[in-house]
Amino acid sequence: AHAAIEGGARPVAWAPQSKFALFLHELGPEDADLVARISALGGPPNPLHDSTLERVESVPLRCLLDPRWRREELHAFAGLQAAAILPAVRALLADRACADAAAAAAAAATA
């Protein structure tokens, strides 16, 4: 994930109510154990710069589309960030749906 973040242009969103930008980055297979690695630290990954991190969880991307989920599961500030990135999330999911449909059509044509 670290190399991909440094090496590419990813969707970025900014919530006007904050001073922070939110970068959308899809985790790859090498990051499958990210939540466990962070939990194993026993506290925030970087206590010097972020002592307020409470937890890290892996959730389906579609959860971000659900306003109720965002309201119940995210801190209010994180909810603003998630709402700001929604257009990029919708575009990513639409691209995936098109790719999946094309792959299914190609598989059906060769069957």
N, CA, C and O atoms as a GROMACS GRO file, in nm:
protein
  444
    1ALA      N    1   0.082  -0.119   0.000
    1ALA     CA    2   0.000   0.000   0.000
    1ALA      C    3   0.087   0.125   0.000
    1ALA      O    4   0.060   0.222  -0.072
    2HIS      N    5   0.192   0.122   0.082
    2HIS     CA    6   0.278   0.240   0.095
    2HIS      C    7   0.339   0.279  -0.040
    2HIS      O    8   0.338   0.397  -0.077
    3ALA      N    9   0.390   0.181  -0.114
    3ALA     CA   10   0.451   0.210  -0.244
    3ALA      C   11   0.348   0.263  -0.343
    3ALA      O   12   0.377   0.354  -0.421
    4ALA      N   13   0.229   0.205  -0.340
    4ALA     CA   14   0.125   0.250  -0.433
    4ALA      C   15   0.081   0.392  -0.403
    4ALA      O   16   0.054   0.470  -0.495
    5ILE      N   17   0.073   0.427  -0.277
    5ILE     CA   18   0.033   0.563  -0.239
    5ILE      C   19   0.138   0.662  -0.287
    5ILE      O   20   0.104   0.768  -0.341
    6GLU      N   21   0.266   0.628  -0.267
    6GLU     CA   22   0.373   0.718  -0.309
    6GLU      C   23   0.386   0.728  -0.460
    6GLU      O   24   0.428   0.832  -0.512
    7GLY      N   25   0.352   0.621  -0.532
    7GLY     CA   26   0.380   0.615  -0.673
    7GLY      C   27   0.269   0.655  -0.768
    7GLY      O   28   0.293   0.662  -0.889
    8GLY      N   29   0.150   0.681  -0.720
    8GLY     CA   30   0.043   0.706  -0.816
    8GLY      C   31  -0.050   0.816  -0.775
    8GLY      O   32  -0.057   0.857  -0.659
    9ALA      N   33  -0.123   0.863  -0.875
    9ALA     CA   34  -0.226   0.962  -0.850
    9ALA      C   35  -0.354   0.888  -0.817
    9ALA      O   36  -0.403   0.808  -0.897
   10ARG      N   37  -0.408   0.912  -0.703
   10ARG     CA   38  -0.530   0.848  -0.656
   10ARG      C   39  -0.637   0.955  -0.636
   10ARG      O   40  -0.604   1.074  -0.624
   11PRO      N   41  -0.763   0.914  -0.631
   11PRO     CA   42  -0.866   1.013  -0.601
   11PRO      C   43  -0.842   1.079  -0.465
   11PRO      O   44  -0.807   1.014  -0.367
   12VAL      N   45  -0.860   1.207  -0.463
   12VAL     CA   46  -0.841   1.285  -0.341
   12VAL      C   47  -0.966   1.367  -0.319
   12VAL      O   48  -1.022   1.422  -0.413
   13ALA      N   49  -1.009   1.376  -0.195
   13ALA     CA   50  -1.125   1.460  -0.161
   13ALA      C   51  -1.088   1.550  -0.045
   13ALA      O   52  -1.001   1.518   0.036
   14TRP      N   53  -1.154   1.661  -0.039
   14TRP     CA   54  -1.132   1.756   0.068
   14TRP      C   55  -1.267   1.802   0.120
   14TRP      O   56  -1.351   1.848   0.043
   15ALA      N   57  -1.286   1.788   0.249
   15ALA     CA   58  -1.408   1.838   0.312
   15ALA      C   59  -1.383   1.983   0.353
   15ALA      O   60  -1.291   2.008   0.431
   16PRO      N   61  -1.462   2.079   0.303
   16PRO     CA   62  -1.436   2.220   0.332
   16PRO      C   63  -1.436   2.253   0.482
   16PRO      O   64  -1.377   2.352   0.523
   17GLN      N   65  -1.502   2.170   0.562
   17GLN     CA   66  -1.508   2.196   0.706
   17GLN      C   67  -1.378   2.157   0.776
   17GLN      O   68  -1.364   2.179   0.897
   18SER      N   69  -1.283   2.100   0.702
   18SER     CA   70  -1.160   2.054   0.766
   18SER      C   71  -1.038   2.109   0.693
   18SER      O   72  -1.050   2.175   0.589
   19LYS      N   73  -0.924   2.080   0.750
   19LYS     CA   74  -0.798   2.120   0.686
   19LYS      C   75  -0.726   1.999   0.628
   19LYS      O   76  -0.609   2.009   0.592
   20PHE      N   77  -0.793   1.887   0.619
   20PHE     CA   78  -0.730   1.763   0.576
   20PHE      C   79  -0.783   1.717   0.442
   20PHE      O   80  -0.899   1.741   0.408
   21ALA      N   81  -0.697   1.652   0.365
   21ALA     CA   82  -0.736   1.587   0.240
   21ALA      C   83  -0.747   1.437   0.267
   21ALA      O   84  -0.674   1.383   0.351
   22LEU      N   85  -0.837   1.372   0.198
   22LEU     CA   86  -0.856   1.228   0.213
   22LEU      C   87  -0.820   1.161   0.082
   22LEU      O   88  -0.877   1.193  -0.023
   23PHE      N   89  -0.724   1.068   0.088
   23PHE     CA   90  -0.680   0.996  -0.029
   23PHE      C   91  -0.745   0.858  -0.029
   23PHE      O   92  -0.739   0.786   0.071
   24LEU      N   93  -0.808   0.823  -0.139
   24LEU     CA   94  -0.870   0.692  -0.153
   24LEU      C   95  -0.767   0.598  -0.212
   24LEU      O   96  -0.715   0.622  -0.321
   25HIS      N   97  -0.738   0.491  -0.140
   25HIS     CA   98  -0.641   0.392  -0.188
   25HIS      C   99  -0.696   0.253  -0.161
   25HIS      O  100  -0.731   0.219  -0.048
   26GLU      N  101  -0.703   0.173  -0.266
   26GLU     CA  102  -0.750   0.037  -0.251
   26GLU      C  103  -0.634  -0.051  -0.206
   26GLU      O  104  -0.526  -0.049  -0.265
   27LEU      N  105  -0.657  -0.127  -0.101
   27LEU     CA  106  -0.554  -0.216  -0.050
   27LEU      C  107  -0.545  -0.340  -0.136
   27LEU      O  108  -0.645  -0.387  -0.190
   28GLY      N  109  -0.424  -0.393  -0.150
   28GLY     CA  110  -0.401  -0.513  -0.230
   28GLY      C  111  -0.384  -0.635  -0.143
   28GLY      O  112  -0.392  -0.627  -0.020
   29PRO      N  113  -0.359  -0.749  -0.205
   29PRO     CA  114  -0.342  -0.874  -0.131
   29PRO      C  115  -0.231  -0.867  -0.026
   29PRO      O  116  -0.240  -0.930   0.079
   30GLU      N  117  -0.127  -0.788  -0.055
   30GLU     CA  118  -0.017  -0.776   0.042
   30GLU      C  119  -0.060  -0.705   0.170
   30GLU      O  120   0.012  -0.708   0.270
   31ASP      N  121  -0.176  -0.642   0.167
   31ASP     CA  122  -0.227  -0.568   0.283
   31ASP      C  123  -0.336  -0.644   0.357
   31ASP      O  124  -0.400  -0.589   0.447
   32ALA      N  125  -0.358  -0.770   0.321
   32ALA     CA  126  -0.469  -0.848   0.379
   32ALA      C  127  -0.462  -0.854   0.531
   32ALA      O  128  -0.565  -0.862   0.598
   33ASP      N  129  -0.342  -0.849   0.586
   33ASP     CA  130  -0.326  -0.860   0.731
   33ASP      C  131  -0.302  -0.724   0.798
   33ASP      O  132  -0.255  -0.718   0.911
   34LEU      N  133  -0.333  -0.616   0.729
   34LEU     CA  134  -0.307  -0.482   0.782
   34LEU      C  135  -0.374  -0.457   0.916
   34LEU      O  136  -0.312  -0.406   1.009
   35VAL      N  137  -0.501  -0.492   0.927
   35VAL     CA  138  -0.574  -0.470   1.052
   35VAL      C  139  -0.506  -0.546   1.166
   35VAL      O  140  -0.488  -0.492   1.275
   36ALA      N  141  -0.468  -0.670   1.142
   36ALA     CA  142  -0.401  -0.751   1.245
   36ALA      C  143  -0.265  -0.691   1.281
   36ALA      O  144  -0.228  -0.689   1.399
   37ARG      N  145  -0.192  -0.642   1.183
   37ARG     CA  146  -0.060  -0.583   1.211
   37ARG      C  147  -0.074  -0.458   1.297
   37ARG      O  148   0.004  -0.437   1.390
   38ILE      N  149  -0.173  -0.376   1.267
   38ILE     CA  150  -0.193  -0.254   1.347
   38ILE      C  151  -0.241  -0.291   1.487
   38ILE      O  152  -0.195  -0.232   1.585
   39SER      N  153  -0.332  -0.387   1.497
   39SER     CA  154  -0.382  -0.430   1.628
   39SER      C  155  -0.270  -0.487   1.714
   39SER      O  156  -0.269  -0.469   1.835
   40ALA      N  157  -0.175  -0.555   1.651
   40ALA     CA  158  -0.064  -0.617   1.724
   40ALA      C  159   0.027  -0.513   1.789
   40ALA      O  160   0.102  -0.545   1.882
   41LEU      N  161   0.020  -0.389   1.742
   41LEU     CA  162   0.102  -0.284   1.802
   41LEU      C  163   0.056  -0.250   1.942
   41LEU      O  164   0.133  -0.198   2.023
   42GLY      N  165  -0.071  -0.278   1.972
   42GLY     CA  166  -0.125  -0.250   2.106
   42GLY      C  167  -0.160  -0.105   2.130
   42GLY      O  168  -0.187  -0.067   2.243
   43GLY      N  169  -0.160  -0.024   2.027
   43GLY     CA  170  -0.194   0.117   2.039
   43GLY      C  171  -0.188   0.182   1.904
   43GLY      O  172  -0.177   0.113   1.802
   44PRO      N  173  -0.196   0.314   1.898
   44PRO     CA  174  -0.190   0.382   1.769
   44PRO      C  175  -0.060   0.350   1.696
   44PRO      O  176   0.044   0.338   1.760
   45PRO      N  177  -0.065   0.335   1.562
   45PRO     CA  178   0.056   0.304   1.487
   45PRO      C  179   0.165   0.409   1.501
   45PRO      O  180   0.283   0.376   1.495
   46ASN      N  181   0.127   0.534   1.519
   46ASN     CA  182   0.224   0.641   1.531
   46ASN      C  183   0.181   0.734   1.644
   46ASN      O  184   0.125   0.841   1.618
   47PRO      N  185   0.206   0.694   1.770
   47PRO     CA  186   0.156   0.774   1.884
   47PRO      C  187   0.208   0.917   1.888
   47PRO      O  188   0.145   1.005   1.945
   48LEU      N  189   0.324   0.940   1.827
   48LEU     CA  190   0.380   1.076   1.827
   48LEU      C  191   0.293   1.171   1.745
   48LEU      O  192   0.273   1.286   1.783
   49HIS      N  193   0.242   1.122   1.631
   49HIS     CA  194   0.165   1.208   1.542
   49HIS      C  195   0.014   1.184   1.546
   49HIS      O  196  -0.063   1.269   1.502
   50ASP      N  197  -0.027   1.069   1.597
   50ASP     CA  198  -0.170   1.040   1.603
   50ASP      C  199  -0.199   0.951   1.724
   50ASP      O  200  -0.201   0.828   1.712
   51SER      N  201  -0.219   1.012   1.836
   51SER     CA  202  -0.245   0.936   1.958
   51SER      C  203  -0.394   0.910   1.977
   51SER      O  204  -0.433   0.850   2.077
   52THR      N  205  -0.477   0.953   1.882
   52THR     CA  206  -0.622   0.941   1.900
   52THR      C  207  -0.684   0.827   1.822
   52THR      O  208  -0.804   0.804   1.834
   53LEU      N  209  -0.606   0.754   1.743
   53LEU     CA  210  -0.661   0.643   1.667
   53LEU      C  211  -0.716   0.538   1.762
   53LEU      O  212  -0.644   0.487   1.848
   54GLU      N  213  -0.844   0.507   1.748
   54GLU     CA  214  -0.908   0.412   1.838
   54GLU      C  215  -0.908   0.270   1.783
   54GLU      O  216  -0.887   0.175   1.858
   55ARG      N  217  -0.932   0.256   1.653
   55ARG     CA  218  -0.935   0.122   1.594
   55ARG      C  219  -0.921   0.132   1.443
   55ARG      O  220  -0.947   0.236   1.382
   56VAL      N  221  -0.881   0.021   1.386
   56VAL     CA  222  -0.875   0.008   1.240
   56VAL      C  223  -0.954  -0.117   1.205
   56VAL      O  224  -0.933  -0.223   1.264
   57GLU      N  225  -1.043  -0.104   1.109
   57GLU     CA  226  -1.124  -0.217   1.066
   57GLU      C  227  -1.127  -0.222   0.914
   57GLU      O  228  -1.120  -0.119   0.847
   58SER      N  229  -1.136  -0.341   0.864
   58SER     CA  230  -1.155  -0.361   0.721
   58SER      C  231  -1.304  -0.377   0.696
   58SER      O  232  -1.369  -0.465   0.754
   59VAL      N  233  -1.359  -0.292   0.609
   59VAL     CA  234  -1.502  -0.299   0.579
   59VAL      C  235  -1.520  -0.294   0.429
   59VAL      O  236  -1.436  -0.239   0.358
   60PRO      N  237  -1.629  -0.351   0.378
   60PRO     CA  238  -1.655  -0.343   0.235
   60PRO      C  239  -1.670  -0.197   0.191
   60PRO      O  240  -1.729  -0.115   0.261
   61LEU      N  241  -1.617  -0.167   0.075
   61LEU     CA  242  -1.624  -0.032   0.022
   61LEU      C  243  -1.767   0.018   0.012
   61LEU      O  244  -1.792   0.137   0.028
   62ARG      N  245  -1.860  -0.073  -0.016
   62ARG     CA  246  -2.000  -0.031  -0.032
   62ARG      C  247  -2.058   0.028   0.098
   62ARG      O  248  -2.158   0.100   0.093
   63CYS      N  249  -1.997  -0.002   0.213
   63CYS     CA  250  -2.045   0.056   0.339
   63CYS      C  251  -2.041   0.208   0.335
   63CYS      O  252  -2.127   0.274   0.392
   64LEU      N  253  -1.941   0.263   0.267
   64LEU     CA  254  -1.931   0.409   0.260
   64LEU      C  255  -2.049   0.472   0.188
   64LEU      O  256  -2.077   0.590   0.209
   65LEU      N  257  -2.118   0.395   0.105
   65LEU     CA  258  -2.234   0.449   0.032
   65LEU      C  259  -2.358   0.460   0.120
   65LEU      O  260  -2.454   0.529   0.084
   66ASP      N  261  -2.357   0.394   0.232
   66ASP     CA  262  -2.474   0.387   0.320
   66ASP      C  263  -2.467   0.498   0.426
   66ASP      O  264  -2.383   0.491   0.516
   67PRO      N  265  -2.553   0.600   0.416
   67PRO     CA  266  -2.548   0.711   0.513
   67PRO      C  267  -2.570   0.664   0.656
   67PRO      O  268  -2.509   0.717   0.749
   68ARG      N  269  -2.654   0.565   0.674
   68ARG     CA  270  -2.679   0.514   0.810
   68ARG      C  271  -2.552   0.451   0.866
   68ARG      O  272  -2.516   0.474   0.982
   69TRP      N  273  -2.484   0.371   0.784
   69TRP     CA  274  -2.359   0.308   0.828
   69TRP      C  275  -2.257   0.414   0.865
   69TRP      O  276  -2.192   0.405   0.970
   70ARG      N  277  -2.242   0.516   0.781
   70ARG     CA  278  -2.145   0.623   0.809
   70ARG      C  279  -2.178   0.693   0.940
   70ARG      O  280  -2.089   0.723   1.020
   71ARG      N  281  -2.306   0.720   0.962
   71ARG     CA  282  -2.349   0.791   1.083
   71ARG      C  283  -2.324   0.707   1.208
   71ARG      O  284  -2.281   0.760   1.310
   72GLU      N  285  -2.352   0.575   1.201
   72GLU     CA  286  -2.340   0.489   1.318
   72GLU      C  287  -2.198   0.439   1.344
   72GLU      O  288  -2.163   0.412   1.459
   73GLU      N  289  -2.118   0.426   1.240
   73GLU     CA  290  -1.988   0.362   1.256
   73GLU      C  291  -1.868   0.456   1.253
   73GLU      O  292  -1.759   0.419   1.298
   74LEU      N  293  -1.885   0.576   1.200
   74LEU     CA  294  -1.773   0.667   1.187
   74LEU      C  295  -1.785   0.786   1.282
   74LEU      O  296  -1.895   0.832   1.311
   75HIS      N  297  -1.673   0.833   1.329
   75HIS     CA  298  -1.669   0.958   1.403
   75HIS      C  299  -1.721   1.067   1.310
   75HIS      O  300  -1.706   1.056   1.189
   76ALA      N  301  -1.780   1.172   1.364
   76ALA     CA  302  -1.840   1.277   1.281
   76ALA      C  303  -1.740   1.334   1.181
   76ALA      O  304  -1.775   1.359   1.066
   77PHE      N  305  -1.617   1.354   1.223
   77PHE     CA  306  -1.515   1.409   1.134
   77PHE      C  307  -1.485   1.311   1.020
   77PHE      O  308  -1.474   1.351   0.904
   78ALA      N  309  -1.472   1.183   1.054
   78ALA     CA  310  -1.447   1.082   0.951
   78ALA      C  311  -1.566   1.070   0.857
   78ALA      O  312  -1.550   1.042   0.738
   79GLY      N  313  -1.685   1.092   0.909
   79GLY     CA  314  -1.805   1.090   0.825
   79GLY      C  315  -1.802   1.199   0.720
   79GLY      O  316  -1.842   1.177   0.606
   80LEU      N  317  -1.754   1.318   0.757
   80LEU     CA  318  -1.739   1.427   0.661
   80LEU      C  319  -1.639   1.389   0.552
   80LEU      O  320  -1.662   1.415   0.434
   81GLN      N  321  -1.530   1.327   0.593
   81GLN     CA  322  -1.429   1.283   0.496
   81GLN      C  323  -1.487   1.176   0.403
   81GLN      O  324  -1.467   1.181   0.282
   82ALA      N  325  -1.559   1.080   0.460
   82ALA     CA  326  -1.618   0.973   0.379
   82ALA      C  327  -1.718   1.030   0.279
   82ALA      O  328  -1.722   0.987   0.164
   83ALA      N  329  -1.798   1.126   0.322
   83ALA     CA  330  -1.894   1.188   0.232
   83ALA      C  331  -1.823   1.261   0.118
   83ALA      O  332  -1.872   1.262   0.005
   84ALA      N  333  -1.710   1.321   0.147
   84ALA     CA  334  -1.635   1.394   0.044
   84ALA      C  335  -1.579   1.301  -0.063
   84ALA      O  336  -1.563   1.342  -0.178
   85ILE      N  337  -1.549   1.178  -0.027
   85ILE     CA  338  -1.488   1.084  -0.122
   85ILE      C  339  -1.592   1.000  -0.197
   85ILE      O  340  -1.556   0.920  -0.283
   86LEU      N  341  -1.721   1.018  -0.165
   86LEU     CA  342  -1.826   0.936  -0.227
   86LEU      C  343  -1.824   0.935  -0.381
   86LEU      O  344  -1.841   0.828  -0.439
   87PRO      N  345  -1.804   1.047  -0.449
   87PRO     CA  346  -1.800   1.040  -0.595
   87PRO      C  347  -1.693   0.944  -0.648
   87PRO      O  348  -1.716   0.871  -0.744
   88ALA      N  349  -1.577   0.944  -0.585
   88ALA     CA  350  -1.470   0.852  -0.628
   88ALA      C  351  -1.506   0.708  -0.596
   88ALA      O  352  -1.473   0.618  -0.673
   89VAL      N  353  -1.572   0.684  -0.483
   89VAL     CA  354  -1.613   0.548  -0.447
   89VAL      C  355  -1.717   0.497  -0.548
   89VAL      O  356  -1.708   0.384  -0.594
   90ARG      N  357  -1.814   0.582  -0.581
   90ARG     CA  358  -1.916   0.542  -0.679
   90ARG      C  359  -1.853   0.510  -0.815
   90ARG      O  360  -1.891   0.413  -0.880
   91ALA      N  361  -1.758   0.592  -0.857
   91ALA     CA  362  -1.692   0.569  -0.986
   91ALA      C  363  -1.613   0.438  -0.983
   91ALA      O  364  -1.615   0.362  -1.080
   92LEU      N  365  -1.544   0.411  -0.874
   92LEU     CA  366  -1.468   0.287  -0.861
   92LEU      C  367  -1.561   0.165  -0.867
   92LEU      O  368  -1.531   0.068  -0.938
   93LEU      N  369  -1.671   0.170  -0.795
   93LEU     CA  370  -1.765   0.058  -0.796
   93LEU      C  371  -1.830   0.040  -0.933
   93LEU      O  372  -1.855  -0.072  -0.976
   94ALA      N  373  -1.859   0.151  -1.002
   94ALA     CA  374  -1.916   0.141  -1.136
   94ALA      C  375  -1.816   0.080  -1.234
   94ALA      O  376  -1.853  -0.003  -1.317
   95ASP      N  377  -1.690   0.119  -1.224
   95ASP     CA  378  -1.586   0.062  -1.309
   95ASP      C  379  -1.573  -0.088  -1.285
   95ASP      O  380  -1.557  -0.166  -1.379
   96ARG      N  381  -1.579  -0.127  -1.159
   96ARG     CA  382  -1.570  -0.270  -1.126
   96ARG      C  383  -1.689  -0.346  -1.184
   96ARG      O  384  -1.672  -0.456  -1.238
   97ALA      N  385  -1.808  -0.289  -1.173
   97ALA     CA  386  -1.927  -0.356  -1.225
   97ALA      C  387  -1.916  -0.373  -1.376
   97ALA      O  388  -1.952  -0.479  -1.428
   98CYS      N  389  -1.865  -0.273  -1.447
   98CYS     CA  390  -1.847  -0.284  -1.593
   98CYS      C  391  -1.745  -0.391  -1.626
   98CYS      O  392  -1.766  -0.470  -1.718
   99ALA      N  393  -1.634  -0.394  -1.552
   99ALA     CA  394  -1.531  -0.494  -1.577
   99ALA      C  395  -1.584  -0.634  -1.549
   99ALA      O  396  -1.556  -0.726  -1.625
  100ASP      N  397  -1.660  -0.650  -1.442
  100ASP     CA  398  -1.718  -0.780  -1.409
  100ASP      C  399  -1.817  -0.824  -1.517
  100ASP      O  400  -1.818  -0.941  -1.556
  101ALA      N  401  -1.899  -0.731  -1.566
  101ALA     CA  402  -1.995  -0.764  -1.670
  101ALA      C  403  -1.924  -0.804  -1.799
  101ALA      O  404  -1.966  -0.899  -1.866
  102ALA      N  405  -1.818  -0.733  -1.834
  102ALA     CA  406  -1.743  -0.766  -1.955
  102ALA      C  407  -1.676  -0.902  -1.943
  102ALA      O  408  -1.674  -0.979  -2.039
  103ALA      N  409  -1.623  -0.933  -1.826
  103ALA     CA  410  -1.560  -1.063  -1.804
  103ALA      C  411  -1.663  -1.175  -1.811
  103ALA      O  412  -1.636  -1.281  -1.867
  104ALA      N  413  -1.780  -1.152  -1.755
  104ALA     CA  414  -1.887  -1.254  -1.760
  104ALA      C  415  -1.934  -1.276  -1.904
  104ALA      O  416  -1.959  -1.389  -1.944
  105ALA      N  417  -1.945  -1.167  -1.982
  105ALA     CA  418  -1.987  -1.180  -2.120
  105ALA      C  419  -1.883  -1.256  -2.202
  105ALA      O  420  -1.917  -1.338  -2.287
  106ALA      N  421  -1.756  -1.228  -2.176
  106ALA     CA  422  -1.648  -1.296  -2.248
  106ALA      C  423  -1.646  -1.444  -2.211
  106ALA      O  424  -1.625  -1.529  -2.298
  107ALA      N  425  -1.669  -1.475  -2.084
  107ALA     CA  426  -1.671  -1.615  -2.040
  107ALA      C  427  -1.790  -1.688  -2.103
  107ALA      O  428  -1.778  -1.804  -2.143
  108ALA      N  429  -1.904  -1.621  -2.110
  108ALA     CA  430  -2.023  -1.683  -2.168
  108ALA      C  431  -2.004  -1.706  -2.319
  108ALA      O  432  -2.053  -1.805  -2.373
  109ALA      N  433  -1.934  -1.616  -2.386
  109ALA     CA  434  -1.911  -1.629  -2.530
  109ALA      C  435  -1.818  -1.744  -2.563
  109ALA      O  436  -1.827  -1.803  -2.671
  110THR      N  437  -1.727  -1.778  -2.471
  110THR     CA  438  -1.632  -1.887  -2.496
  110THR      C  439  -1.683  -2.020  -2.445
  110THR      O  440  -1.623  -2.124  -2.471
  111ALA      N  441  -1.794  -2.018  -2.372
  111ALA     CA  442  -1.848  -2.144  -2.316
  111ALA      C  443  -1.930  -2.220  -2.416
  111ALA      O  444  -1.982  -2.328  -2.385
   0.00000   0.00000   0.00000
